[in-house]
Amino acid sequence: MKVRSGASDAGPPSSRGVRRRRRKRSSKVTWRSLALSAVGVAVALSVTFLLLVFPSLAGPSTGRAVELDVAPDAPRDTVVAQLRDAGLLRHPRLFALYARLTGLRPVPGPHVLTDEASAAELVRRLERRGGAAHVRVTFPEGFTRFDMAKRLAKRHVTTERAFLAATEDRELMRELGIGAPTAEGYLFPATYDLALDAEAKDVARRLKAELDKRVGALEQAHPLGRAELERSLGWTRHEILTLASVVEKEAAVDEERATIASVFLNRLRDPAFRRKVLQSDPTSGYGCVAMGARIPSCAGFTGKITPAMNRDPANPYSTYAHTGLPPGPICNPSASSVRAVLAPASTRYLYFVARGGGRHAFSERLEEHDTAVKDLKDRKANEH
């Protein structure tokens, strides 16, 4: 008698069922792989966009300048919030991610930024590691450091406040070898290629380096003039730059610079000219620019120099109220004015007065000068 086992009733699994189950498992693996691949591609595309495309996208507007102060050790998120609140970011969240990925480390202190700048440009300016966009800035001859500060701010190189602070920073003055309270007169007027949002001290260093090169060359070209100024008046480069700055403000045409320099030097050297006053109006005006309300007669100063300003002993720059040179330069002089001091014309003139057309009438004696002044007044009266 044959006995059939219950287990044998099910029979072996069919090959078709095995293949079906295998296909299901394979299908699940394939979809999972595809999903993971899609996620990977999406992540790669996002990172690529964030690092290659987003950084070059322009900012939200067309060049509005914003002054931004970055506190020392300010967290990255705080700086990003400052940028956002200032309206400098088109996509604040994307910029926050970009700043995190690139490890943004802004330099503390004042920055001047613009709202058309891309994310990459903002990072370059904030970090000041080089590579930021540059701009050409021209400083005309005779610009004061106050004029330069305004132009630098207008061209988005530094803030006005930062540049003025740099040009009176005692430590920087020592570093640059300037034995004066400020860098006035030591910032050579020329055209420079400067980085946007540059460090103000670096800009001052650049201008001073140019002066050292230019004035050094002039001193080498006129060694006898340099030696004579030191011998007869005890002058150093500081005094030379100071008189050159006065010549710069008084001269309107190049060919008169050396003659104007001779007038001032004659006044200082001629023993017959007892009271050694230079009597230059621009010196009083500079006192009002540099010291403002600290000088009573400068109240309400708008650029016009009055007799009261010239006579005011509270104005240390007044060369009417005080003898000799002013305390320091009253502007940043040109190479031509420095040359005029190192190689002045050989004259006996002690006086000059404007006679129109940017030119002057020069006199040896006071009587001649008074006549020239009267002629000028009569001519002006007839014109009116």
Beta strands, then each sheet from edge to edge (+ up, - down):
strand 1: 65-70
strand 2: 109-114
strand 3: 134-138
strand 4: 191-195
strand 5: 351-356
strand 6: 359-363
sheet 1: 1+ 2-
sheet 2: 3+ 4-
sheet 3: 5+ 6-
end
